[in-house]
Amino acid sequence: MTDTPAHDWLLPRLQQMLIEAEQAGIDRSVAVAVLTDLITGTGFNPTHLSSDIDA
């Protein structure tokens, strides 16, 4: 386990992901929106009800 706070560990990785998305031709605001959608979706957020999956 690292002594680095999670925020400090994750931030450069997210920044690198955004850089790579921009290099692939994806607008930064679109990449941020997609990352937000993915993280708040059912794959990472267990608070979603199973009925949300069908929506």
PQR file of N, CA, C, O and H, with PARSE charges and radii, in Angstrom:
ATOM      1  N   MET A   1       0.845  -1.185   0.000 -0.4000 1.5000
ATOM      2  CA  MET A   1       0.000   0.000   0.000 -0.0000 2.0000
ATOM      3  C   MET A   1       0.889   1.247   0.000  0.5500 1.7000
ATOM      4  O   MET A   1       1.879   1.320   0.728 -0.5500 1.4000
ATOM      5  N   THR A   2       0.530   2.187  -0.799 -0.4000 1.5000
ATOM      6  CA  THR A   2       1.305   3.420  -0.905 -0.0000 2.0000
ATOM      7  C   THR A   2       0.916   4.406   0.194  0.5500 1.7000
ATOM      8  O   THR A   2      -0.220   4.403   0.669 -0.5500 1.4000
ATOM      9  H   THR A   2      -0.274   2.128  -1.391  0.4000 1.0000
ATOM     10  N   ASP A   3       1.855   5.235   0.586 -0.4000 1.5000
ATOM     11  CA  ASP A   3       1.577   6.296   1.558 -0.0000 2.0000
ATOM     12  C   ASP A   3       1.061   7.550   0.860  0.5500 1.7000
ATOM     13  O   ASP A   3       0.661   8.511   1.518 -0.5500 1.4000
ATOM     14  H   ASP A   3       2.777   5.238   0.201  0.4000 1.0000
ATOM     15  N   THR A   4       1.069   7.539  -0.460 -0.4000 1.5000
ATOM     16  CA  THR A   4       0.595   8.681  -1.238 -0.0000 2.0000
ATOM     17  C   THR A   4      -0.920   8.779  -1.139  0.5500 1.7000
ATOM     18  O   THR A   4      -1.615   7.780  -1.325 -0.5500 1.4000
ATOM     19  H   THR A   4       1.393   6.758  -0.994  0.4000 1.0000
ATOM     20  N   PRO A   5      -1.443   9.968  -0.848 -0.5600 1.5000
ATOM     21  CA  PRO A   5      -2.901  10.124  -0.824  0.2800 2.0000
ATOM     22  C   PRO A   5      -3.506   9.760  -2.186  0.5500 1.7000
ATOM     23  O   PRO A   5      -2.899  10.011  -3.227 -0.5500 1.4000
ATOM     24  N   ALA A   6      -4.686   9.176  -2.169 -0.4000 1.5000
ATOM     25  CA  ALA A   6      -5.342   8.714  -3.395 -0.0000 2.0000
ATOM     26  C   ALA A   6      -5.470   9.837  -4.424  0.5500 1.7000
ATOM     27  O   ALA A   6      -5.264   9.609  -5.616 -0.5500 1.4000
ATOM     28  H   ALA A   6      -5.179   8.972  -1.323  0.4000 1.0000
ATOM     29  N   HIS A   7      -5.803  11.028  -3.979 -0.4000 1.5000
ATOM     30  CA  HIS A   7      -5.957  12.165  -4.897 -0.0000 2.0000
ATOM     31  C   HIS A   7      -4.660  12.418  -5.645  0.5500 1.7000
ATOM     32  O   HIS A   7      -4.655  12.600  -6.863 -0.5500 1.4000
ATOM     33  H   HIS A   7      -5.971  11.212  -3.010  0.4000 1.0000
ATOM     34  N   ASP A   8      -3.561  12.427  -4.903 -0.4000 1.5000
ATOM     35  CA  ASP A   8      -2.248  12.689  -5.506 -0.0000 2.0000
ATOM     36  C   ASP A   8      -1.809  11.554  -6.432  0.5500 1.7000
ATOM     37  O   ASP A   8      -1.098  11.793  -7.408 -0.5500 1.4000
ATOM     38  H   ASP A   8      -3.565  12.279  -3.914  0.4000 1.0000
ATOM     39  N   TRP A   9      -2.218  10.346  -6.138 -0.4000 1.5000
ATOM     40  CA  TRP A   9      -1.854   9.202  -6.964 -0.0000 2.0000
ATOM     41  C   TRP A   9      -2.674   9.162  -8.249  0.5500 1.7000
ATOM     42  O   TRP A   9      -2.144   8.863  -9.319 -0.5500 1.4000
ATOM     43  H   TRP A   9      -2.795  10.152  -5.345  0.4000 1.0000
ATOM     44  N   LEU A  10      -3.960   9.463  -8.143 -0.4000 1.5000
ATOM     45  CA  LEU A  10      -4.858   9.366  -9.305 -0.0000 2.0000
ATOM     46  C   LEU A  10      -4.757  10.555 -10.257  0.5500 1.7000
ATOM     47  O   LEU A  10      -4.884  10.386 -11.470 -0.5500 1.4000
ATOM     48  H   LEU A  10      -4.390   9.707  -7.274  0.4000 1.0000
ATOM     49  N   LEU A  11      -4.534  11.743  -9.728 -0.4000 1.5000
ATOM     50  CA  LEU A  11      -4.561  12.955 -10.557 -0.0000 2.0000
ATOM     51  C   LEU A  11      -3.630  12.888 -11.767  0.5500 1.7000
ATOM     52  O   LEU A  11      -4.092  13.158 -12.875 -0.5500 1.4000
ATOM     53  H   LEU A  11      -4.431  11.881  -8.743  0.4000 1.0000
ATOM     54  N   PRO A  12      -2.356  12.548 -11.624 -0.5600 1.5000
ATOM     55  CA  PRO A  12      -1.506  12.526 -12.825  0.2800 2.0000
ATOM     56  C   PRO A  12      -1.941  11.468 -13.833  0.5500 1.7000
ATOM     57  O   PRO A  12      -1.729  11.641 -15.034 -0.5500 1.4000
ATOM     58  N   ARG A  13      -2.534  10.394 -13.374 -0.4000 1.5000
ATOM     59  CA  ARG A  13      -3.003   9.353 -14.292 -0.0000 2.0000
ATOM     60  C   ARG A  13      -4.213   9.840 -15.085  0.5500 1.7000
ATOM     61  O   ARG A  13      -4.328   9.566 -16.279 -0.5500 1.4000
ATOM     62  H   ARG A  13      -2.706  10.254 -12.399  0.4000 1.0000
ATOM     63  N   LEU A  14      -5.108  10.559 -14.423 -0.4000 1.5000
ATOM     64  CA  LEU A  14      -6.260  11.131 -15.135 -0.0000 2.0000
ATOM     65  C   LEU A  14      -5.804  12.211 -16.115  0.5500 1.7000
ATOM     66  O   LEU A  14      -6.314  12.300 -17.232 -0.5500 1.4000
ATOM     67  H   LEU A  14      -5.014  10.782 -13.453  0.4000 1.0000
ATOM     68  N   GLN A  15      -4.846  13.025 -15.692 -0.4000 1.5000
ATOM     69  CA  GLN A  15      -4.321  14.058 -16.587 -0.0000 2.0000
ATOM     70  C   GLN A  15      -3.688  13.422 -17.821  0.5500 1.7000
ATOM     71  O   GLN A  15      -3.873  13.916 -18.933 -0.5500 1.4000
ATOM     72  H   GLN A  15      -4.431  12.952 -14.785  0.4000 1.0000
ATOM     73  N   GLN A  16      -2.944  12.333 -17.637 -0.4000 1.5000
ATOM     74  CA  GLN A  16      -2.323  11.649 -18.764 -0.0000 2.0000
ATOM     75  C   GLN A  16      -3.389  11.055 -19.685  0.5500 1.7000
ATOM     76  O   GLN A  16      -3.246  11.083 -20.907 -0.5500 1.4000
ATOM     77  H   GLN A  16      -2.794  11.932 -16.733  0.4000 1.0000
ATOM     78  N   MET A  17      -4.441  10.526 -19.101 -0.4000 1.5000
ATOM     79  CA  MET A  17      -5.527   9.965 -19.908 -0.0000 2.0000
ATOM     80  C   MET A  17      -6.172  11.060 -20.771  0.5500 1.7000
ATOM     81  O   MET A  17      -6.505  10.824 -21.932 -0.5500 1.4000
ATOM     82  H   MET A  17      -4.557  10.502 -18.108  0.4000 1.0000
ATOM     83  N   LEU A  18      -6.341  12.244 -20.201 -0.4000 1.5000
ATOM     84  CA  LEU A  18      -6.910  13.351 -20.967 -0.0000 2.0000
ATOM     85  C   LEU A  18      -5.964  13.794 -22.083  0.5500 1.7000
ATOM     86  O   LEU A  18      -6.406  14.116 -23.185 -0.5500 1.4000
ATOM     87  H   LEU A  18      -6.070  12.436 -19.258  0.4000 1.0000
ATOM     88  N   ILE A  19      -4.677  13.808 -21.798 -0.4000 1.5000
ATOM     89  CA  ILE A  19      -3.690  14.161 -22.828 -0.0000 2.0000
ATOM     90  C   ILE A  19      -3.767  13.163 -23.986  0.5500 1.7000
ATOM     91  O   ILE A  19      -3.771  13.554 -25.153 -0.5500 1.4000
ATOM     92  H   ILE A  19      -4.318  13.546 -20.902  0.4000 1.0000
ATOM     93  N   GLU A  20      -3.826  11.886 -23.657 -0.4000 1.5000
ATOM     94  CA  GLU A  20      -3.899  10.854 -24.696 -0.0000 2.0000
ATOM     95  C   GLU A  20      -5.204  10.944 -25.480  0.5500 1.7000
ATOM     96  O   GLU A  20      -5.215  10.710 -26.688 -0.5500 1.4000
ATOM     97  H   GLU A  20      -3.823  11.568 -22.709  0.4000 1.0000
ATOM     98  N   ALA A  21      -6.291  11.278 -24.814 -0.4000 1.5000
ATOM     99  CA  ALA A  21      -7.569  11.446 -25.512 -0.0000 2.0000
ATOM    100  C   ALA A  21      -7.482  12.609 -26.498  0.5500 1.7000
ATOM    101  O   ALA A  21      -7.950  12.508 -27.632 -0.5500 1.4000
ATOM    102  H   ALA A  21      -6.282  11.468 -23.832  0.4000 1.0000
ATOM    103  N   GLU A  22      -6.878  13.718 -26.057 -0.4000 1.5000
ATOM    104  CA  GLU A  22      -6.711  14.870 -26.953 -0.0000 2.0000
ATOM    105  C   GLU A  22      -5.831  14.510 -28.147  0.5500 1.7000
ATOM    106  O   GLU A  22      -6.109  14.925 -29.272 -0.5500 1.4000
ATOM    107  H   GLU A  22      -6.498  13.800 -25.136  0.4000 1.0000
ATOM    108  N   GLN A  23      -4.777  13.745 -27.907 -0.4000 1.5000
ATOM    109  CA  GLN A  23      -3.896  13.325 -29.001 -0.0000 2.0000
ATOM    110  C   GLN A  23      -4.628  12.408 -29.985  0.5500 1.7000
ATOM    111  O   GLN A  23      -4.266  12.332 -31.159 -0.5500 1.4000
ATOM    112  H   GLN A  23      -4.551  13.408 -26.993  0.4000 1.0000
ATOM    113  N   ALA A  24      -5.651  11.720 -29.499 -0.4000 1.5000
ATOM    114  CA  ALA A  24      -6.447  10.842 -30.362 -0.0000 2.0000
ATOM    115  C   ALA A  24      -7.558  11.617 -31.067  0.5500 1.7000
ATOM    116  O   ALA A  24      -8.342  11.038 -31.818 -0.5500 1.4000
ATOM    117  H   ALA A  24      -5.945  11.783 -28.545  0.4000 1.0000
ATOM    118  N   GLY A  25      -7.625  12.934 -30.822 -0.4000 1.5000
ATOM    119  CA  GLY A  25      -8.607  13.759 -31.507 -0.0000 2.0000
ATOM    120  C   GLY A  25      -9.904  13.955 -30.749  0.5500 1.7000
ATOM    121  O   GLY A  25     -10.887  14.436 -31.313 -0.5500 1.4000
ATOM    122  H   GLY A  25      -6.988  13.404 -30.211  0.4000 1.0000
ATOM    123  N   ILE A  26      -9.918  13.587 -29.477 -0.4000 1.5000
ATOM    124  CA  ILE A  26     -11.125  13.761 -28.665 -0.0000 2.0000
ATOM    125  C   ILE A  26     -11.008  15.086 -27.917  0.5500 1.7000
ATOM    126  O   ILE A  26     -10.019  15.336 -27.227 -0.5500 1.4000
ATOM    127  H   ILE A  26      -9.120  13.196 -29.019  0.4000 1.0000
ATOM    128  N   ASP A  27     -12.019  15.924 -28.058 -0.4000 1.5000
ATOM    129  CA  ASP A  27     -12.034  17.206 -27.376 -0.0000 2.0000
ATOM    130  C   ASP A  27     -11.954  16.987 -25.869  0.5500 1.7000
ATOM    131  O   ASP A  27     -12.574  16.069 -25.333 -0.5500 1.4000
ATOM    132  H   ASP A  27     -12.822  15.721 -28.618  0.4000 1.0000
ATOM    133  N   ARG A  28     -11.193  17.831 -25.196 -0.4000 1.5000
ATOM    134  CA  ARG A  28     -10.980  17.674 -23.752 -0.0000 2.0000
ATOM    135  C   ARG A  28     -12.296  17.660 -22.976  0.5500 1.7000
ATOM    136  O   ARG A  28     -12.470  16.840 -22.075 -0.5500 1.4000
ATOM    137  H   ARG A  28     -10.690  18.577 -25.631  0.4000 1.0000
ATOM    138  N   SER A  29     -13.222  18.555 -23.315 -0.4000 1.5000
ATOM    139  CA  SER A  29     -14.489  18.598 -22.583 -0.0000 2.0000
ATOM    140  C   SER A  29     -15.304  17.316 -22.799  0.5500 1.7000
ATOM    141  O   SER A  29     -16.017  16.868 -21.901 -0.5500 1.4000
ATOM    142  H   SER A  29     -13.081  19.222 -24.047  0.4000 1.0000
ATOM    143  N   VAL A  30     -15.194  16.741 -23.980 -0.4000 1.5000
ATOM    144  CA  VAL A  30     -15.876  15.474 -24.259 -0.0000 2.0000
ATOM    145  C   VAL A  30     -15.235  14.359 -23.438  0.5500 1.7000
ATOM    146  O   VAL A  30     -15.941  13.535 -22.857 -0.5500 1.4000
ATOM    147  H   VAL A  30     -14.615  17.105 -24.710  0.4000 1.0000
ATOM    148  N   ALA A  31     -13.913  14.327 -23.384 -0.4000 1.5000
ATOM    149  CA  ALA A  31     -13.215  13.298 -22.605 -0.0000 2.0000
ATOM    150  C   ALA A  31     -13.572  13.397 -21.127  0.5500 1.7000
ATOM    151  O   ALA A  31     -13.805  12.378 -20.477 -0.5500 1.4000
ATOM    152  H   ALA A  31     -13.339  14.997 -23.856  0.4000 1.0000
ATOM    153  N   VAL A  32     -13.618  14.602 -20.595 -0.4000 1.5000
ATOM    154  CA  VAL A  32     -13.996  14.790 -19.194 -0.0000 2.0000
ATOM    155  C   VAL A  32     -15.431  14.322 -18.968  0.5500 1.7000
ATOM    156  O   VAL A  32     -15.723  13.664 -17.969 -0.5500 1.4000
ATOM    157  H   VAL A  32     -13.430  15.430 -21.123  0.4000 1.0000
ATOM    158  N   ALA A  33     -16.316  14.659 -19.885 -0.4000 1.5000
ATOM    159  CA  ALA A  33     -17.716  14.240 -19.749 -0.0000 2.0000
ATOM    160  C   ALA A  33     -17.847  12.721 -19.788  0.5500 1.7000
ATOM    161  O   ALA A  33     -18.613  12.142 -19.018 -0.5500 1.4000
ATOM    162  H   ALA A  33     -16.080  15.194 -20.696  0.4000 1.0000
ATOM    163  N   VAL A  34     -17.105  12.079 -20.675 -0.4000 1.5000
ATOM    164  CA  VAL A  34     -17.161  10.616 -20.774 -0.0000 2.0000
ATOM    165  C   VAL A  34     -16.588   9.974 -19.517  0.5500 1.7000
ATOM    166  O   VAL A  34     -17.168   9.022 -18.994 -0.5500 1.4000
ATOM    167  H   VAL A  34     -16.482  12.549 -21.300  0.4000 1.0000
ATOM    168  N   LEU A  35     -15.465  10.476 -19.028 -0.4000 1.5000
ATOM    169  CA  LEU A  35     -14.891   9.936 -17.795 -0.0000 2.0000
ATOM    170  C   LEU A  35     -15.868  10.088 -16.625  0.5500 1.7000
ATOM    171  O   LEU A  35     -16.037   9.168 -15.825 -0.5500 1.4000
ATOM    172  H   LEU A  35     -14.995  11.249 -19.453  0.4000 1.0000
ATOM    173  N   THR A  36     -16.498  11.241 -16.537 -0.4000 1.5000
ATOM    174  CA  THR A  36     -17.483  11.469 -15.485 -0.0000 2.0000
ATOM    175  C   THR A  36     -18.643  10.499 -15.619  0.5500 1.7000
ATOM    176  O   THR A  36     -19.096   9.929 -14.626 -0.5500 1.4000
ATOM    177  H   THR A  36     -16.361  11.988 -17.188  0.4000 1.0000
ATOM    178  N   ASP A  37     -19.128  10.309 -16.841 -0.4000 1.5000
ATOM    179  CA  ASP A  37     -20.228   9.377 -17.089 -0.0000 2.0000
ATOM    180  C   ASP A  37     -19.841   7.956 -16.690  0.5500 1.7000
ATOM    181  O   ASP A  37     -20.623   7.248 -16.056 -0.5500 1.4000
ATOM    182  H   ASP A  37     -18.761  10.772 -17.648  0.4000 1.0000
ATOM    183  N   LEU A  38     -18.649   7.552 -17.058 -0.4000 1.5000
ATOM    184  CA  LEU A  38     -18.189   6.199 -16.732 -0.0000 2.0000
ATOM    185  C   LEU A  38     -18.062   6.003 -15.221  0.5500 1.7000
ATOM    186  O   LEU A  38     -18.499   4.983 -14.688 -0.5500 1.4000
ATOM    187  H   LEU A  38     -18.014   8.127 -17.573  0.4000 1.0000
ATOM    188  N   ILE A  39     -17.476   6.961 -14.544 -0.4000 1.5000
ATOM    189  CA  ILE A  39     -17.236   6.828 -13.109 -0.0000 2.0000
ATOM    190  C   ILE A  39     -18.533   6.888 -12.308  0.5500 1.7000
ATOM    191  O   ILE A  39     -18.656   6.227 -11.277 -0.5500 1.4000
ATOM    192  H   ILE A  39     -17.121   7.789 -14.977  0.4000 1.0000
ATOM    193  N   THR A  40     -19.486   7.667 -12.768 -0.4000 1.5000
ATOM    194  CA  THR A  40     -20.753   7.753 -12.037 -0.0000 2.0000
ATOM    195  C   THR A  40     -21.761   6.713 -12.491  0.5500 1.7000
ATOM    196  O   THR A  40     -22.845   6.609 -11.916 -0.5500 1.4000
ATOM    197  H   THR A  40     -19.386   8.204 -13.606  0.4000 1.0000
ATOM    198  N   GLY A  41     -21.418   5.940 -13.518 -0.4000 1.5000
ATOM    199  CA  GLY A  41     -22.315   4.905 -14.033 -0.0000 2.0000
ATOM    200  C   GLY A  41     -22.276   3.641 -13.191  0.5500 1.7000
ATOM    201  O   GLY A  41     -21.618   3.579 -12.152 -0.5500 1.4000
ATOM    202  H   GLY A  41     -20.538   6.025 -13.984  0.4000 1.0000
ATOM    203  N   THR A  42     -22.988   2.654 -13.660 -0.4000 1.5000
ATOM    204  CA  THR A  42     -23.172   1.421 -12.897 -0.0000 2.0000
ATOM    205  C   THR A  42     -21.887   0.621 -12.710  0.5500 1.7000
ATOM    206  O   THR A  42     -21.788  -0.142 -11.750 -0.5500 1.4000
ATOM    207  H   THR A  42     -23.522   2.704 -14.503  0.4000 1.0000
ATOM    208  N   GLY A  43     -20.925   0.764 -13.572 -0.4000 1.5000
ATOM    209  CA  GLY A  43     -19.692   0.005 -13.448 -0.0000 2.0000
ATOM    210  C   GLY A  43     -18.851   0.387 -12.244  0.5500 1.7000
ATOM    211  O   GLY A  43     -18.131  -0.453 -11.703 -0.5500 1.4000
ATOM    212  H   GLY A  43     -21.006   1.384 -14.353  0.4000 1.0000
ATOM    213  N   PHE A  44     -18.929   1.641 -11.815 -0.4000 1.5000
ATOM    214  CA  PHE A  44     -18.120   2.119 -10.693 -0.0000 2.0000
ATOM    215  C   PHE A  44     -18.958   2.588  -9.513  0.5500 1.7000
ATOM    216  O   PHE A  44     -18.426   2.756  -8.416 -0.5500 1.4000
ATOM    217  H   PHE A  44     -19.513   2.323 -12.255  0.4000 1.0000
ATOM    218  N   ASN A  45     -20.237   2.799  -9.707 -0.4000 1.5000
ATOM    219  CA  ASN A  45     -21.085   3.354  -8.665 -0.0000 2.0000
ATOM    220  C   ASN A  45     -22.154   2.337  -8.268  0.5500 1.7000
ATOM    221  O   ASN A  45     -23.187   2.239  -8.930 -0.5500 1.4000
ATOM    222  H   ASN A  45     -20.669   2.662 -10.598  0.4000 1.0000
ATOM    223  N   PRO A  46     -21.921   1.587  -7.208 -0.5600 1.5000
ATOM    224  CA  PRO A  46     -22.856   0.527  -6.825  0.2800 2.0000
ATOM    225  C   PRO A  46     -24.192   1.029  -6.296  0.5500 1.7000
ATOM    226  O   PRO A  46     -25.087   0.225  -6.036 -0.5500 1.4000
ATOM    227  N   THR A  47     -24.349   2.355  -6.129 -0.4000 1.5000
ATOM    228  CA  THR A  47     -25.615   2.872  -5.620 -0.0000 2.0000
ATOM    229  C   THR A  47     -26.710   2.907  -6.673  0.5500 1.7000
ATOM    230  O   THR A  47     -27.879   3.107  -6.344 -0.5500 1.4000
ATOM    231  H   THR A  47     -23.622   3.008  -6.340  0.4000 1.0000
ATOM    232  N   HIS A  48     -26.341   2.713  -7.954 -0.4000 1.5000
ATOM    233  CA  HIS A  48     -27.343   2.669  -9.009 -0.0000 2.0000
ATOM    234  C   HIS A  48     -28.227   1.440  -8.812  0.5500 1.7000
ATOM    235  O   HIS A  48     -27.741   0.360  -8.478 -0.5500 1.4000
ATOM    236  H   HIS A  48     -25.391   2.551  -8.222  0.4000 1.0000
ATOM    237  N   LEU A  49     -29.499   1.617  -9.019 -0.4000 1.5000
ATOM    238  CA  LEU A  49     -30.422   0.495  -8.954 -0.0000 2.0000
ATOM    239  C   LEU A  49     -30.297  -0.319 -10.238  0.5500 1.7000
ATOM    240  O   LEU A  49     -29.912   0.219 -11.276 -0.5500 1.4000
ATOM    241  H   LEU A  49     -29.894   2.495  -9.290  0.4000 1.0000
ATOM    242  N   SER A  50     -30.609  -1.577 -10.180 -0.4000 1.5000
ATOM    243  CA  SER A  50     -30.502  -2.428 -11.366 -0.0000 2.0000
ATOM    244  C   SER A  50     -31.407  -1.932 -12.480  0.5500 1.7000
ATOM    245  O   SER A  50     -31.122  -2.169 -13.654 -0.5500 1.4000
ATOM    246  H   SER A  50     -30.922  -2.014  -9.337  0.4000 1.0000
ATOM    247  N   SER A  51     -32.487  -1.250 -12.139 -0.4000 1.5000
ATOM    248  CA  SER A  51     -33.385  -0.719 -13.174 -0.0000 2.0000
ATOM    249  C   SER A  51     -32.731   0.394 -13.969  0.5500 1.7000
ATOM    250  O   SER A  51     -33.142   0.678 -15.094 -0.5500 1.4000
ATOM    251  H   SER A  51     -32.718  -1.058 -11.185  0.4000 1.0000
ATOM    252  N   ASP A  52     -31.703   1.036 -13.390 -0.4000 1.5000
ATOM    253  CA  ASP A  52     -30.983   2.095 -14.107 -0.0000 2.0000
ATOM    254  C   ASP A  52     -30.220   1.539 -15.308  0.5500 1.7000
ATOM    255  O   ASP A  52     -29.977   2.258 -16.278 -0.5500 1.4000
ATOM    256  H   ASP A  52     -31.369   0.806 -12.476  0.4000 1.0000
ATOM    257  N   ILE A  53     -29.848   0.279 -15.244 -0.4000 1.5000
ATOM    258  CA  ILE A  53     -29.068  -0.332 -16.321 -0.0000 2.0000
ATOM    259  C   ILE A  53     -29.875  -0.375 -17.616  0.5500 1.7000
ATOM    260  O   ILE A  53     -29.318  -0.230 -18.704 -0.5500 1.4000
ATOM    261  H   ILE A  53     -30.046  -0.305 -14.457  0.4000 1.0000
ATOM    262  N   ASP A  54     -31.182  -0.573 -17.499 -0.4000 1.5000
ATOM    263  CA  ASP A  54     -32.038  -0.667 -18.671 -0.0000 2.0000
ATOM    264  C   ASP A  54     -32.355   0.694 -19.263  0.5500 1.7000
ATOM    265  O   ASP A  54     -32.788   0.783 -20.412 -0.5500 1.4000
ATOM    266  H   ASP A  54     -31.635  -0.690 -16.615  0.4000 1.0000
ATOM    267  N   ALA A  55     -32.145   1.751 -18.500 -0.4000 1.5000
ATOM    268  CA  ALA A  55     -32.502   3.106 -18.946 -0.0000 2.0000
ATOM    269  C   ALA A  55     -31.550   3.610 -19.983  0.5500 1.7000
ATOM    270  O   ALA A  55     -31.702   4.732 -20.467 -0.5500 1.4000
ATOM    271  H   ALA A  55     -31.793   1.679 -17.567  0.4000 1.0000
TER
END
